[in-house]
Amino acid sequence: MKGPSGRRRHPIRRTWECAHCHKRSVTTGRVVQMLCTCTASNEKPVWMTIVQDPRPRPFPHGLETLT
């Protein structure tokens, strides 16, 4: 079983973006849905979507000087 040190070593962050105003927000992994505050109270609320940033690819060790 992983303890709290596993959470500190591998922090999980989610990046959200509003489709209406394009505002971005970063939250912890516990947040699973977000409402944007850009709309007025009488309008339909806008749900933010998760931005899938590409993961950095690990560079193979020993190939740094390959040209």
N, C-alpha and C positions, 0 to 999 in steps of 0.2 A: 504494500500500500504506500502511495506517495504521500508525503507529509507537506507541510507548508513551504518547505524549501523548494519543492518542485514548481510551485506557483510563482515563486520569486525568480526562479531560473528561466521559466518560459512564460512570460507575460502574454496574455491574450488580449488584443485590442481589436475593436471593430470600427471601421470608418463608414459613416453614414452620409448620404447626400440627398438633398431635397430635389425633386424633379421640377418644382415650380421656381424656386429662387436660387438653386444650385449652392446652397449653404452646406458646408461640410462640418461634421462633428465626429469626434473620436470618443468612444466609450469603452468600458471594460467588457469582458465576455459575458457578463451576467445580463446585459441589456439585449433583449431579443426583438424589440420593435420600438420605433420612435415616431412621435408626431412632430412636425415642424411648426414653429410658431409664426411663420410668415403670413398666414392667412388671417382674415378678420374672423370674429366670433360667429358671424352670420353665414359665412361661407363654409363649404365642405372642407373638413380637415385634410391635410396632405400628409401621407405617410412617407417617411424617408426610406430609401433603399440602401442596401449594403454595397459598398464599392469593393470590387474584387481587385485589389492591387496585385500585380504579379509578384510571386515570391522570388527573392534573389537566388540565382543558381549558384551552388557552390563551385568554385573554381578548382579544377584538379590540382593537387599538390605537385609541385615540380615543373609546372608548365608556365610559370610566370615570365620566363625569359624567352619563350618561344615567339619568334618573329618571322 
